[in-house]
């Protein structure tokens, strides 16, 4: 018999309620396997200890029962307090928690939208400024285009001057 | 006083009859509660409720079963209810711990355990191992196993207490035993 199979038969083996063949197989396995033998003894120790634990006769138990009965029959005040403790308190807790979450979400929304608006304004300003200067700045940066432009205009003025001179 | 006389006496409002019931069956009730709660103070507490409940519902006891079976049934139900309520309370107390000041940290009390003798601690650990395994079982299996193996009640009485058939009780106990051993072996291997 394998260890796994033995593990599910330990208590029945201790009680002697397994079929004869299985009793012998478990016994043989426990004789040979040190790990299973240790497990068997540990489980058995816990099992016996729990079974032996007993609370003895309590001399003043009846007095305590009567006292509790008297306390329970006390009306109104204590019952209201008990109800407050068991039902109203948890209910209030959840109401406050829900309120807190709702207020938090609302506040979060407000702050979030203000911040977004500020960032959007800043971005727009930047974009507007960029857009205003984009053409000229870009023009300055593109040195080749600049040269061509200026080269074209100078050649154009030269040819215009020549034409004027010839007219004259 | 015989059980029938006790019942009749309680129905007639006789204080002596109720005292007789409590004195005669207190050990049975306290111990079965302790089997489920694993704590003496809690067991004493719940046992008081069991007798109060028995007192108030005495008219519903039809005498078809023995008083002990009836008391067992109330004790099992009250203990399971107590465990359910305690679980619910623990959720709130864990919130209390979160918001309480550092001086009241319950973990600081662990240091006191240094005084406990190692042998006693080992015994407690062995018991805790079994209790944890039992508590992890499904409710019906837990009740059947506890009543049969720890309270040493015969299948017939367990079946009566749980209001099921004897064969169902046998099936529950066998399943519980197998599951319990598996859990204990797994736990012991971990350690």
Interface residues (C-beta under 8 A of the other chain):
Chain A: X7 X8 X9 X10 X11 X12 X39 X42 X43 X45 X46 X47 X49 X50 X51 X53 X54 X55 X56 X57 X58 X61 X62 X64 X65 X68 X69 X72 X90 X93
Chain B: X19 X22 X23 X26 X27 X30 X31 X34 X40 X43 X44 X47 X48 X49 X51 X52 X55 X92 X123 X126 X127 X129 X130 X131 X149 X150 X152 X177 X178 X180 X181 X182 X184 X185 X188 X189
